[in-house]
Amino acid sequence: MAVSAGERLRRALGRPGYPRVELPGDPSYETGRLPWQRAVEHRPAAVVHATGTAEVAAAVRAAADTGLAVTAMTTGHGSVAGVDGAVLLNLSGFRNVDVDPKLGHVSVGAGTLWSDVLHATKGTSLVPLCGTVATIGVTGYSLQGGLGWLARSDGFAAAGIVEAEMVAATGKIVVASPEEHPELWWALRGGGGSFGVVTNLKLRLATAGAVLGGYAYFPVEKAERLLRSFADWSETQPEWSNAAVMLLQVPDRPQLPALLRGRRVVAVRAFAAAGEAIARQVMNELIAPGGPPLAVDYTYGSFNDMITEQGPPPPPVASHERIDLFDRLDDAVIEAMLATAGPGSDDVVACVELRMWGGALARDNPARAGAHPSTRYSIITGARYEPQWEAGRVDEAVGAFVASLKPYSNGETLLNLCPNPGATAGAFTSAAYDRLRSVKAAWDPDDIFQPGHQIPPATSIGATF
Ligand SMILES: Cc1cc2nc3c(=O)[nH]c(=O)nc-3n(C[C@H](O)[C@H](O)[C@H](O)COP(=O)(O)OP(=O)(O)OC[C@H]3O[C@@H](n4cnc5c(N)ncnc54)[C@H](O)[C@@H]3O)c2cc1C
């Protein structure tokens, strides 16, 4: 009987000190293949659990020898395409953190979560450039951009990559930095996981004292006033100030406050890294036009607590999430948001979140792949595939909303929040995309590494290492 590629891989790796391999039919394969994003189904030839650099190198070598492609996964928050018949390299057990307080750097293993870094920096003034959810993986988030609360003052997480250790297509372990393999280092700062498996990242930490953060909730009828207030307010804000306005359908779940449960509301998320009085004053200016909130919880305290204590981590879901970017906030964009998720709208598009960019994000950083210097605003749209809805209803509703935004968006995307593997090039200028394809051709000419957002190798270049 013919031996499957997965079985050949297991035989190649079935030695002490080598990573654990799960094949279809093994009970643990069914859990090992599961991404957080359940709209995507992975059916790999094998799930390989690597917990250290040597195990990753062994897995990559064995996959290459067996003729299998490799996709890394830490949490699967960023799964955008099913892995079918390839190796799914599960890195969730590869977690370690080492903070260097003198240099203000943190080194992390491939599967480390932001919550691990927040735990390690707690009690210091050093803070990571994480996003709004602590249970996301540091490496995937940083390789694909990374847009957090501190982005307006400190830039994308990708721009904070000081050094990366990577297992290349040959199984060789290399370090990319401004001094060693600078082209690869450039590509890893925003170009995603196409070039190899990153086993260790050294990242710049920011500094922050106490910050103001949290949510204020208003009846959805106040949506227009609050969106227009945000449009004016965001024009004048210093880099330490940030906020987002969300039009939210709150689920009807008993654990949620009765005042909000099952309602469509407006939530204004606040962030201000300043003294308490000025931070509160700035946020009050934003929300005052909304009148008295239904509920407000703006807390002044440590950055770490703000990220880790904003409710339980979101459980795995099947959802349609996407981001659209804008150079300015036209009235028509506000009107489109209101029509889709404002008063009287149905509950299919559960969340539309308007964020502000600018500040450090607008300063073009030539050392980072995928810059969006003209972008001033973004809208993140989220809709769950609920079982009671007919197939296609969610995609139709999101599609109609996106079509209404299209004349006003700049057509670019951010890899981290782009659900469409066919839209990867839209995260880069055409010059940056061509340069990324050359780096890919140099490091992975046979296209072994296939993350959902894949950079294809340029065809005319051979391996150079
Ligand atoms: C609830 C929620 C909130 C979010 N909030 C934000 C936010 O505030 N800001 C923001 O910018 N984004 C946000 N995102 C998007 C999130 O940052 C991306 O989904 C991110 O890619 C997740 O990284 P991960 O490692 O957890 O996921 P994974 O799906 O495991 O990995 C993401 C990608 O990186 C690749 N990858 C992972 N590890 C490696 C590695 N070691 N080497 C090479 N490639 C690797 C994977 O192949 C995949 O393509 C959010 C997403 C969700 C679902």
The ligand as an SDF file (V2000), in Angstrom:
LIG
                    3D

 53 58  0  0  0  0  0  0  0  0999 V2000
  -10.5850   39.4730   17.8440 C   0  0  0  0  0  0  0  0  0  0  0  0
   -9.4630   40.0090   16.9950 C   0  0  0  0  0  0  0  0  0  0  0  0
   -8.8770   41.2410   17.3200 C   0  0  0  0  0  0  0  0  0  0  0  0
   -7.8300   41.7560   16.5370 C   0  0  0  0  0  0  0  0  0  0  0  0
   -7.2820   42.9630   16.8590 N   0  0  0  0  0  0  0  0  0  0  0  0
   -6.2710   43.4630   16.0840 C   0  0  0  0  0  0  0  0  0  0  0  0
   -5.6700   44.7350   16.3660 C   0  0  0  0  0  0  0  0  0  0  0  0
   -6.0540   45.4330   17.2970 O   0  0  0  0  0  0  0  0  0  0  0  0
   -4.6640   45.1710   15.5470 N   0  0  0  0  0  0  0  0  0  0  0  0
   -4.2040   44.4150   14.4970 C   0  0  0  0  0  0  0  0  0  0  0  0
   -3.2720   44.8430   13.8000 O   0  0  0  0  0  0  0  0  0  0  0  0
   -4.7440   43.2090   14.2250 N   0  0  0  0  0  0  0  0  0  0  0  0
   -5.7610   42.7280   14.9890 C   0  0  0  0  0  0  0  0  0  0  0  0
   -6.2980   41.5090   14.6880 N   0  0  0  0  0  0  0  0  0  0  0  0
   -5.7320   40.7210   13.5790 C   0  0  0  0  0  0  0  0  0  0  0  0
   -4.5680   39.8700   14.0950 C   0  0  0  0  0  0  0  0  0  0  0  0
   -3.5150   40.7130   14.4220 O   0  0  0  0  0  0  0  0  0  0  0  0
   -4.1200   38.8910   13.0080 C   0  0  0  0  0  0  0  0  0  0  0  0
   -5.1400   37.9660   12.8520 O   0  0  0  0  0  0  0  0  0  0  0  0
   -2.7790   38.2250   13.3560 C   0  0  0  0  0  0  0  0  0  0  0  0
   -2.2050   37.7840   12.1820 O   0  0  0  0  0  0  0  0  0  0  0  0
   -2.9370   37.0770   14.2970 C   0  0  0  0  0  0  0  0  0  0  0  0
   -1.6830   36.5380   14.5880 O   0  0  0  0  0  0  0  0  0  0  0  0
   -1.5930   35.0770   15.2580 P   0  0  0  0  0  0  0  0  0  0  0  0
   -0.1930   34.6650   15.2690 O   0  0  0  0  0  0  0  0  0  0  0  0
   -2.3640   35.1080   16.5300 O   0  0  0  0  0  0  0  0  0  0  0  0
   -2.4570   34.2230   14.2100 O   0  0  0  0  0  0  0  0  0  0  0  0
   -2.0330   33.0490   13.2170 P   0  0  0  0  0  0  0  0  0  0  0  0
   -3.2390   32.8400   12.3740 O   0  0  0  0  0  0  0  0  0  0  0  0
   -1.5270   31.8860   13.9500 O   0  0  0  0  0  0  0  0  0  0  0  0
   -0.8750   33.6790   12.3300 O   0  0  0  0  0  0  0  0  0  0  0  0
   -1.1370   34.7660   11.4870 C   0  0  0  0  0  0  0  0  0  0  0  0
   -0.2670   34.6880   10.2240 C   0  0  0  0  0  0  0  0  0  0  0  0
    1.0980   34.7490   10.5580 O   0  0  0  0  0  0  0  0  0  0  0  0
    1.7790   33.5840   10.1030 C   0  0  0  0  0  0  0  0  0  0  0  0
    2.6970   33.1880   11.1640 N   0  0  0  0  0  0  0  0  0  0  0  0
    2.3800   32.9740   12.4570 C   0  0  0  0  0  0  0  0  0  0  0  0
    3.4850   32.6430   13.1390 N   0  0  0  0  0  0  0  0  0  0  0  0
    4.4990   32.6490   12.2560 C   0  0  0  0  0  0  0  0  0  0  0  0
    5.8800   32.3770   12.3610 C   0  0  0  0  0  0  0  0  0  0  0  0
    6.4420   32.0300   13.5140 N   0  0  0  0  0  0  0  0  0  0  0  0
    6.6540   32.4710   11.2490 N   0  0  0  0  0  0  0  0  0  0  0  0
    6.1050   32.8100   10.0560 C   0  0  0  0  0  0  0  0  0  0  0  0
    4.7990   33.0770    9.9020 N   0  0  0  0  0  0  0  0  0  0  0  0
    4.0010   32.9960   10.9980 C   0  0  0  0  0  0  0  0  0  0  0  0
    0.6960   32.5510    9.8810 C   0  0  0  0  0  0  0  0  0  0  0  0
    1.0380   31.5940    8.8720 O   0  0  0  0  0  0  0  0  0  0  0  0
   -0.4690   33.4050    9.4340 C   0  0  0  0  0  0  0  0  0  0  0  0
   -0.3550   33.7080    8.0600 O   0  0  0  0  0  0  0  0  0  0  0  0
   -7.3660   41.0060   15.4270 C   0  0  0  0  0  0  0  0  0  0  0  0
   -7.9500   39.7740   15.0950 C   0  0  0  0  0  0  0  0  0  0  0  0
   -8.9950   39.2780   15.8560 C   0  0  0  0  0  0  0  0  0  0  0  0
   -9.6190   37.9840   15.4540 C   0  0  0  0  0  0  0  0  0  0  0  0
  1  2  1  0
  2  3  1  0
  2 52  2  0
  3  4  2  0
  4  5  1  0
  4 50  1  0
  5  6  2  0
  6  7  1  0
  6 13  1  0
  7  8  2  0
  7  9  1  0
  9 10  1  0
 10 11  2  0
 10 12  1  0
 12 13  2  0
 13 14  1  0
 14 15  1  0
 14 50  1  0
 15 16  1  0
 16 17  1  0
 16 18  1  0
 18 19  1  0
 18 20  1  0
 20 21  1  0
 20 22  1  0
 22 23  1  0
 23 24  1  0
 24 25  2  0
 24 26  1  0
 24 27  1  0
 27 28  1  0
 28 29  2  0
 28 30  1  0
 28 31  1  0
 31 32  1  0
 32 33  1  0
 33 34  1  0
 33 48  1  0
 34 35  1  0
 35 36  1  0
 35 46  1  0
 36 37  1  0
 36 45  1  0
 37 38  2  0
 38 39  1  0
 39 40  1  0
 39 45  2  0
 40 41  1  0
 40 42  2  0
 42 43  1  0
 43 44  2  0
 44 45  1  0
 46 47  1  0
 46 48  1  0
 48 49  1  0
 50 51  2  0
 51 52  1  0
 52 53  1  0
M  END
$$$$
